[in-house]
Amino acid sequence: MPLYEYVCESCSSRFEKLMRMSDPKPECPECGATEVKKQVSAAAFSLKGGGWYKDGYSKPGSSSTTTPPKSSGGSES
């Protein structure tokens, strides 16, 4: 669910609310007014895990991870 930033038109307080896109506008937590306006703010995200650069977006051969050599498939005696 996205995090939205609102400003109350009655008391001018700013607040954030985690809600679905289909949810109705929230009430102001300060004064309880329903006249709130959605603000445009920068989206925040973080890349987690091994990193997108390791999944094919780097130059070929420049990856710090290497593939282990393939075995012959036969059993050793």
Backbone torsions as a table, in degrees:
resi	resn	phi	psi	omega
1	MET	NA	139.1	179.6
2	PRO	-77.5	156.2	177.7
3	LEU	-102.5	120.1	-178.5
4	TYR	-107.5	148.4	178.0
5	GLU	-110.6	132.1	-178.5
6	TYR	-126.0	158.1	171.4
7	VAL	-130.2	135.1	-179.8
8	CYS	-80.8	131.6	179.8
9	GLU	-79.3	-16.5	179.0
10	SER	-84.6	-52.1	-175.1
11	CYS	-111.3	-0.1	177.5
12	SER	63.9	19.9	177.1
13	SER	-80.4	148.6	178.5
14	ARG	-108.5	141.2	177.5
15	PHE	-152.5	161.0	178.3
16	GLU	-114.5	149.3	-178.5
17	LYS	-142.8	129.2	175.8
18	LEU	-88.8	113.6	-175.4
19	MET	-156.5	163.0	177.5
20	ARG	-74.4	159.7	178.6
21	MET	-66.5	-28.2	-177.3
22	SER	-85.3	-8.6	179.7
23	ASP	-68.4	148.0	175.9
24	PRO	-70.9	164.4	179.4
25	LYS	-58.8	140.4	180.0
26	PRO	-79.5	167.1	173.3
27	GLU	-87.4	154.9	176.6
28	CYS	-69.1	129.0	179.3
29	PRO	-70.9	-19.1	-179.0
30	GLU	-83.2	-52.3	-173.6
31	CYS	-115.9	-9.3	178.2
32	GLY	81.9	6.9	-179.7
33	ALA	-69.9	150.9	178.9
34	THR	-99.1	-2.9	178.9
35	GLU	-88.3	81.1	178.3
36	VAL	-115.9	151.6	-178.1
37	LYS	-122.9	132.0	179.8
38	LYS	-73.3	134.3	-179.5
39	GLN	-99.5	153.4	174.8
40	VAL	-90.9	122.9	-179.8
41	SER	-136.8	163.5	-179.6
42	ALA	-70.6	138.5	177.8
43	ALA	-76.3	138.5	178.5
44	ALA	-110.8	132.7	176.0
45	PHE	-152.0	161.4	177.1
46	SER	-136.8	144.1	178.1
47	LEU	-90.8	122.3	-177.7
48	LYS	-116.2	161.5	177.0
49	GLY	95.2	-153.1	-177.8
50	GLY	-67.3	-23.0	179.1
51	GLY	106.7	137.9	-178.5
52	TRP	-66.7	-24.0	-179.0
53	TYR	-68.7	-22.0	179.6
54	LYS	-87.5	-8.7	-174.9
55	ASP	-99.6	24.5	174.1
56	GLY	116.3	4.6	-179.3
57	TYR	-100.9	2.3	178.3
58	SER	-99.3	171.5	179.1
59	LYS	-68.8	144.5	178.1
60	PRO	-60.7	133.4	178.3
61	GLY	85.7	-5.6	-178.7
62	SER	-99.0	4.2	-179.2
63	SER	-72.0	143.8	179.8
64	SER	-79.4	-16.1	178.1
65	THR	-96.8	141.2	178.6
66	THR	-119.1	155.4	179.3
67	THR	-87.7	137.4	178.7
68	PRO	-67.7	149.7	179.1
69	PRO	-63.5	146.6	-179.4
70	LYS	-77.5	143.1	177.7
71	SER	-86.0	163.6	-176.8
72	SER	-73.5	-15.3	177.7
73	GLY	90.3	-15.8	179.3
74	GLY	-87.0	161.0	177.9
75	SER	-88.7	142.7	179.3
76	GLU	-91.0	142.7	-179.5
77	SER	-104.5	NA	NA
